[in-house]
């Protein structure tokens, strides 16, 4: 795990960061629809493929890799990996699993499959132990689509983004997947989320 410590005395974003962290603590979410038709047409497994393109895009933009260390230092992680939920039908509960990210799609999918094989049936909140701090959260609600989704987070020092996917639907021959993106305004403005979404859409189309 590598990171760069942010020098807040010289950081060009400090005024915005301080305002939305302390003066007006503010997180927000944006929900969008992603055209996942290329994923369906090529027969790719949806969950690991979306984890891959999300992580690839998170690692492209520093606004989505900011965090506080336990000692209070503000850092930018060099790379992030996804932590995602798996559902247990028997108990109607879920578990968290994380998979170390690989830039190569097939390699990441193999790592994902191995983690699911080893930890997918473990009924514990954290099924795979030793999750590193440079992970972000992804969950999926495949039973229902939604137009908007918002998490109520009380900890205004949690800067890492949270992604939630819903059930996709067929709209005039295209498969559309709802995605909610929760971010902290101290590190991520509307421009940054819009750029992230546009890059994500391009990445899906290019699969």
C-alpha positions as CSV (number, residue, x, y, z in Angstrom):
1,X,0.0,0.0,0.0
2,X,1.6,3.3,-1.1
3,X,0.3,6.8,-0.6
4,X,1.3,10.4,-0.9
5,X,0.7,12.7,2.2
6,X,-1.1,15.9,1.3
7,X,0.6,19.1,2.5
8,X,-2.5,21.1,3.4
9,X,-0.5,24.3,3.8
10,X,0.3,24.3,0.1
11,X,-2.5,22.2,-1.4
12,X,-4.4,24.2,-4.0
13,X,-7.7,22.6,-2.9
14,X,-7.4,23.4,0.8
15,X,-10.0,26.2,0.9
16,X,-12.6,23.9,-0.6
17,X,-11.5,21.0,1.5
18,X,-11.8,22.9,4.8
19,X,-15.1,24.4,3.9
20,X,-16.8,21.1,3.0
21,X,-15.1,19.2,5.8
22,X,-15.7,21.6,8.7
23,X,-17.7,24.7,7.9
24,X,-20.4,23.0,5.9
25,X,-19.8,19.2,6.2
26,X,-21.2,17.8,3.0
27,X,-21.4,14.5,1.2
28,X,-23.6,13.9,-1.8
29,X,-24.7,11.3,-4.3
30,X,-25.4,11.1,-8.0
31,X,-27.3,8.3,-9.7
32,X,-26.8,7.6,-13.3
33,X,-27.8,4.8,-15.8
34,X,-25.0,2.9,-17.5
35,X,-25.4,1.2,-20.8
36,X,-24.0,-2.3,-20.1
37,X,-25.1,-3.8,-23.4
38,X,-21.4,-4.5,-24.4
39,X,-21.0,-6.6,-21.3
40,X,-24.1,-8.6,-22.0
41,X,-23.4,-9.1,-25.6
42,X,-19.9,-10.4,-25.0
43,X,-21.1,-12.7,-22.3
44,X,-19.0,-11.2,-19.6
45,X,-19.9,-11.8,-15.9
46,X,-21.5,-8.6,-14.8
47,X,-20.3,-8.2,-11.2
48,X,-16.6,-8.8,-11.7
49,X,-16.6,-6.8,-14.9
50,X,-18.3,-3.8,-13.2
51,X,-15.8,-4.1,-10.3
52,X,-13.0,-4.0,-12.8
53,X,-14.2,-0.9,-14.7
54,X,-15.1,0.9,-11.5
55,X,-11.7,0.2,-10.0
56,X,-9.8,1.1,-13.2
57,X,-11.6,4.5,-13.2
58,X,-11.1,5.1,-9.5
59,X,-7.4,4.5,-10.0
60,X,-7.4,7.0,-12.9
61,X,-8.6,10.0,-10.8
62,X,-7.0,11.1,-7.6
63,X,-10.3,12.6,-6.2
64,X,-11.5,9.1,-5.6
65,X,-8.4,7.9,-3.8
66,X,-8.3,10.4,-0.9
67,X,-8.5,9.3,2.8
68,X,-7.5,10.1,6.3
69,X,-5.0,7.9,8.0
70,X,-5.7,6.9,11.7
71,X,-3.1,9.4,12.7
72,X,-5.0,12.2,11.0
73,X,-2.8,12.7,8.0
74,X,-4.6,13.3,4.7
75,X,-3.3,11.1,1.9
76,X,-3.9,10.1,-1.7
77,X,-3.5,6.4,-2.2
78,X,-1.6,5.4,-5.4
79,X,-3.9,2.5,-6.1
80,X,-7.3,1.2,-4.8
81,X,-8.9,-2.2,-4.7
82,X,-12.6,-3.0,-4.5
83,X,-14.4,-4.4,-1.4
84,X,-17.8,-5.8,-2.5
85,X,-20.7,-7.6,-1.0
86,X,-22.0,-11.1,-1.6
87,X,-25.5,-12.2,-0.5
88,X,-26.4,-15.3,1.5
89,X,-29.9,-16.5,0.5
90,X,-30.1,-18.9,3.5
91,X,-29.8,-16.2,6.1
92,X,-30.6,-13.1,4.0
93,X,-27.4,-11.5,5.1
94,X,-24.3,-10.4,3.2
95,X,-20.6,-10.5,3.6
96,X,-17.7,-8.3,2.5
97,X,-15.0,-9.6,0.2
98,X,-12.1,-7.7,-1.2
99,X,-10.0,-8.5,-4.2
100,X,-6.5,-7.1,-5.0
101,X,-6.8,-5.1,-8.2
102,X,-5.0,-6.0,-11.4
103,X,-4.9,-3.8,-14.5
104,X,-5.3,-6.8,-16.7
105,X,-9.0,-7.7,-17.0
106,X,-8.6,-11.5,-17.2
107,X,-6.2,-11.5,-14.3
108,X,-8.6,-9.6,-12.1
109,X,-11.4,-11.9,-13.0
110,X,-9.3,-14.9,-12.0
111,X,-8.5,-13.3,-8.6
112,X,-12.2,-12.5,-8.1
113,X,-13.2,-16.0,-8.9
114,X,-10.7,-17.4,-6.5
115,X,-11.8,-15.1,-3.7
116,X,-15.5,-16.1,-4.3
117,X,-14.4,-19.7,-4.2
118,X,-12.6,-19.4,-1.0
119,X,-14.7,-16.8,0.9
120,X,-18.1,-16.6,-0.9
121,X,-19.8,-19.1,1.5
122,X,-18.3,-17.6,4.7
123,X,-21.1,-16.1,6.6
124,X,-19.4,-13.3,8.4
125,X,-19.5,-9.5,8.0
126,X,-15.9,-9.6,6.7
127,X,-15.6,-12.9,5.0
128,X,-12.0,-12.3,3.7
129,X,-9.7,-11.1,6.4
130,X,-7.0,-8.5,6.4
131,X,-8.7,-5.9,4.1
132,X,-6.2,-3.1,3.4
133,X,-7.2,0.5,4.0
134,X,-6.9,1.4,0.3
135,X,-10.2,-0.3,-0.5
136,X,-13.4,1.3,-1.6
137,X,-16.9,-0.2,-1.2
138,X,-19.2,-1.5,-3.9
139,X,-22.5,-3.2,-3.3
140,X,-25.3,-4.4,-5.6
141,X,-29.1,-4.6,-5.1
142,X,-30.0,-6.9,-8.0
143,X,-33.6,-7.3,-7.0
144,X,-34.8,-3.8,-7.9
145,X,-33.9,-0.9,-10.2
146,X,-33.9,2.6,-8.8
147,X,-33.8,6.2,-10.1
148,X,-32.0,7.5,-7.0
149,X,-30.1,6.0,-4.1
150,X,-28.6,7.9,-1.1
151,X,-26.6,6.6,1.8
152,X,-26.9,8.5,5.1
153,X,-23.4,8.7,6.5
154,X,-22.7,10.4,9.8
155,X,-18.9,10.3,9.6
156,X,-17.9,13.4,7.6
157,X,-14.2,12.3,7.7
158,X,-14.9,9.3,5.5
159,X,-13.6,10.5,2.1
160,X,-13.6,7.3,0.1
161,X,-16.3,6.9,-2.5
162,X,-19.1,4.3,-2.2
163,X,-20.8,2.7,-5.2
164,X,-24.2,1.0,-5.3
165,X,-25.6,-0.8,-8.4
166,X,-29.2,-1.9,-8.9
167,X,-31.1,-4.2,-11.2
168,X,-30.6,-3.6,-14.9
169,X,-33.4,-3.3,-17.4
170,X,-33.9,-3.6,-21.1
171,X,-34.7,-0.2,-22.6
172,X,-35.4,-0.4,-26.3
173,X,-32.9,-3.1,-26.8
174,X,-30.2,-1.6,-24.6
175,X,-29.4,-2.9,-21.1
176,X,-29.3,-0.1,-18.6
177,X,-27.8,-0.4,-15.1
178,X,-28.4,2.1,-12.3
179,X,-25.3,3.2,-10.4
180,X,-25.3,5.5,-7.4
181,X,-22.0,7.3,-6.5
182,X,-21.6,8.6,-3.0
183,X,-18.7,11.1,-2.5
184,X,-17.4,13.7,-0.1
185,X,-17.7,17.2,-1.4
186,X,-14.4,18.1,0.4
187,X,-12.4,16.1,-2.2
188,X,-14.8,15.6,-5.1
189,X,-16.9,18.2,-6.9
190,X,-19.7,17.7,-9.4
191,X,-17.2,18.2,-12.2
192,X,-15.1,15.2,-10.9
193,X,-18.1,12.9,-10.6
194,X,-19.3,13.9,-14.2
195,X,-15.8,13.2,-15.6
196,X,-15.7,9.9,-13.7
197,X,-19.1,8.8,-15.1
198,X,-18.2,9.8,-18.7
199,X,-14.9,7.8,-18.5
200,X,-16.7,4.9,-17.0
201,X,-19.2,4.8,-19.8
202,X,-16.4,5.0,-22.4
203,X,-14.5,2.1,-20.6
204,X,-17.6,-0.1,-20.7
205,X,-18.1,0.5,-24.4
206,X,-14.5,-0.2,-25.1
207,X,-14.5,-3.7,-23.5
